[in-house]
Each structure stands twice: as structure tokens, then as C-alpha cells.
Amino acid sequence: MIFAKIEPYEEIIKKLDKKEDKIAIISCNTCARTCGNGGINKLNELGLRLIRDGYHITDEAVILYACSEPILREAKLDLEANTIIVLSCSAGWACFTRNFPEKKVLKVTEDIGLVMTDSDKEIFKIVLPYKNHETKLGREYRINTGEPLIREKIKVRCVQ
Amino acid sequence: MIISVRSLSYDQLKRNLERDDKIVIWSCDTCVKHCGIAGMEKMIVLEDLLKEDGYTVIKKELVSESCQINLAKKHKDANKDIFNQATAIILLTCEIGYQCVKTVFPKVKVIATAKTFGSGNFSNKKGPILTSPLPGTNLELDPEGYTLNNIVEEFNLYQKFFDADKVPNPEKIMINVNGKQMLVKKDAILLDELEANRIRVPHLCYDSSLGSIGACRMCLVKIDGKRGLIPSCCTQIEENMKVITEDEELDNVRKSVLQMIIAECGEEIQQSRDIRYWMRRYKLTENRFRLPTRDKFVDDSNDVLIMDPNRCILCGRCVRACTNLSGQKVINFANRGSNMVTVTGLNDSFGNTDCAHCLACAHYCPTNAITPKSISKKIAGYPFWTMITYPKKIVDKIRC
């Protein structure tokens, strides 16, 4: 799985234009949901906040994988939308950028690393960190929220 | 998805093995399968190659998601006797899967066969592509992506599976199918070999990754010397076997079975892809049984999956996927006979179970009784929720 961290709300709205942008929000329901940056809850949270602040949201969708082209069509994007916010890792953002070249696709997350998960203990652990996040190797977080944990719960015995 | 490429040649793999090793082949069924270097088919190929070279393969273990360490532990616990004998585990997983398995089996020799390069997409034109490379690769983030060919050339690795290095040549025997001689793999399942030889036999409950239980009775064939009709998914091939896969009697039996399956569930089942295909194939336009109107509760409490019992044909694929591939044992059958149903947990709602969201059940369900949630909330002009995927019942429920 891939752990990506969502930017603060203030950073996201800096990239948006209240008058021009007709926004569609797409949320990934796999890795991003597990890591607390996607799924229906995060989509509702961001969508409602943007609507409350006067942004023009035309469409919201949750799809199983944002990184798979055959699944993109399930989003059934509103043709009016000219801006897409993708709540997923950068692979999901890349997929939308490639498939909707005429639209502005916003990258609102940053990849932290590839993670192993333990769905029973509801934690995930970074095992292969991305650039600038090497110090986070071995850190653990809570599934669904992405809240960092202090005590290590998964003992990994080997690093390749 | 995570992009991984094979990093070992077959000779290098053999150098890591001892002649008397008892080998387990462990494969992930998700990202690495889409990269073309894992899955049940690949495990069978590797098993054939190793057996041909005199190695002992004691088990093939397919795991729905190898990056979930708790699933790896459950697989170990479920097959303790076999894993206690194992001296080497060959992994067809990404590097995360390697770390999970190595943690769970600290004393066993674990051989990784793939290198992980980062995350990427599945592209309709190019197949799997790497878009977000890990720092060790010295590649930059690129939405257009690097194809597996690019990576293989750049890093001097291997694009295809081990059979690109050496073609497996398992022991073969001759059988007779519909009057024609056919060379097939010894001790294989009849249905697998018929499909491999492009003889299409209908089946709903069988998948080579899950094993056979002979529940749906759609794959019945005639075998010379055996009484009655035999389910080909539960039959091991024997030398000089004479098989008939198509004749009027078999067609009529399959038609009746299909009608009964549809009548058991109701009209909604006819929307399923597999059922529709076989209805067209057998020109089934009307059902001689009365179709019931089912209105069982559709469970959408799970974060990722929707379970619609109105579409369930009790084939047991989800039960086997959850037990054998995931190891979580969340889905099971309850009651007996005509009261039998598929339940989650201890008859709890799907959302209140230990579901690991590995999607194995949805992947193997032939009738879309379990589907991934995919929701589109059109805001302009449509002030209600609309489900894009089935089931329709939920759409109606939400609209009301």
C-alpha cells in the first residue's frame, strides 16, 4: 500500500479559483482510505468545507482505485467540471492527469512511503519511504486516520 | 498499484536453493500479479520448472494481499504442519510482501524474486506503468509513466516470468475429448486442461486459484466408464480417459441447472455477466420455473464492499476466497438445505466484521453479489446519491 499525506486545507484553496473553477472531487477507496486521506469520509469533509466556503463543486465520487484506468470511468465525471481534486497518492493523480489533459488536475497529497499494514491491530508501518521522508522509515500510523503512533507495534525483523 | 519487476534469473533462483529443500511458493494476488510475475498460474509454472529439475515443492500459497502482515500470520497458522516442514519459501511478491513474510517466518530461508520500484498505474494502452518511483531508482515523477520495458532495460532486470528463461515441460498424457486426441498435463484438473485447450465448459463455482467444491453442477461432462454425469472441476485426469463435453443431453442438463440457479435467486441475477453469457450460449430466453421476487437486505455497511444476497448463488467462491486467500474467515455459510445463506461474521453486518478489505471476495464473485463500492454524488442538478455500480436496490433506497 502507498501512504500519501494530504496538504492542509489552506494550501488546497490557494490552488483554486472561486469564480472560474468548477470542481470535481475524486476519492480513492483503497490505500488513500486506509491511510486516512481518501474514502467517503475525507471526501465529505473536503467537499462540505469547500461548498461552505463558496467554491463551485459540481461532482464528487469515490472509486475503488484511482490508479487504474479501467476503473476511472466509474467516476463518471461531470463534463462541466474543469478542475479535479484527486484524494489519492501521486499515482492516482498521474492517472487523472494523463486521462484528462484538458482539465486542471490538482495534486493535493504528498507520497510518504510504501507501507505494510496490520488490519487486526489497525496500524500501518512505512517500509519503503519516498524522497525527503527517509527518516520516517519504520514509523507507524493508525489505519483510517493516519494518526502517528509512538510505540512500535509491528516488529519487522529484516530490511532487504 | 505497486510496480515490481523480476530481479532473479531462474539460474540465480536455483543457486539459492539446496537439493533437499522443501519449498513453499508464496504469491500475492494483487499488484504484483498485474505486473505479470505472480498469481496462481505463475506459481504452477514455477512449480513445474522446479519439479522438473528435481526440487520438492510442498505447497503453493496464494495470499490476497501480502503487504498485510496479519494475513501472512493467519496463513502460517492455518497450515502450521506444512510450514513447519518448509526449509525455503520462494516469494512472488513485492518487497513489502518480502518484509512481511520474513517477519512471520524468521527461521526459514525466504527468497525474494522481485524488486519494487514505486507506485504506478494500470494503463489501458501500456499495461502497468511506474509513475512515482522510489528514491533509489533515480527516476523522476512522471504522469506519462515508465513502462516495464523501460525499467527492465534501465536496470538490467527480467521482464517476463521464469518461463522466459526456461520452458517448463511437465509430464503429459493422452486423453480423448469429443473424439479428438489431446495431450494434457498429468494429474491436472480436467476442467483446467479443457479450458487450456480452448474447450469452453460452463462453470460458476470453480476457479483454479480457489480449488473445487463442485457446487454449481454446470461443468458436468460424460466420462467413459463412469456412472452418471461427472463434474469436471472435481475430476483428476487419468490416462486414456474418454470425455464428452458437449451433446444434447449435457446441453439440456446445463440449461436446467442454469434455470434452477436463476429461479433460486430471482430476476436480478440475470444482470450478472457470467449468467448472461451462459443464458445467451444456451439460448435461454424464458425460465420454466417461476422467478421469485427477492427483497433481502442489501448490506452496505462495509467501507469498501456491498453485499447483495439477492444475487448470491451460493457458489462459495467468496467463502473460499476469504478463507484460503485472505485467511480472515469473515464470510461463511449459515443454515442448511434451502435455508442456506452466505453470512458475514457471526451473522453481523459486513461493517462490523474483521474484514481486511483485501477485495478477494469481490474479485472472485461470479454474480456481483459482492461488489466494490463506487459512489458518484452529482451535485449540480442531482441532489441525491447515485450508485454507479450495482446493486440497483440501494439506488432506489437512497432515492426514496
Interface residues (C-beta under 8 A of the other chain):
Chain A: M1 I2 N29 T30 R33 T34 G39 I40 G47 I57 T58 D59 E60 A61 V62 I63 L64 Y65 C67 S68 E69 P70 I71 E74 A75 K76 D78 E80 C89 S90 A91 W93 A94 C95 T97 R98 D111 L114 V115 M116 T117 D118 S119 D120 K121 V127 L128 P129 Y130 K131 E134 I154 K155 V156 R157 C158 V159 Q160
Chain B: M1 I2 C67 Q68 I69 N70 L71 C94 E95 I96 Y98 Q99 C100 K102 T103 P106 A112 T116 G118 S119 G120 N121 F122 S123 N124 T131 S132 L134 P135 L141 D142 P143 E144 G145 D303 V304 D354 C355 A356 H357 L359 P372 K373 S374 I375 S376 K377 K378 I379 A380 I388 T389
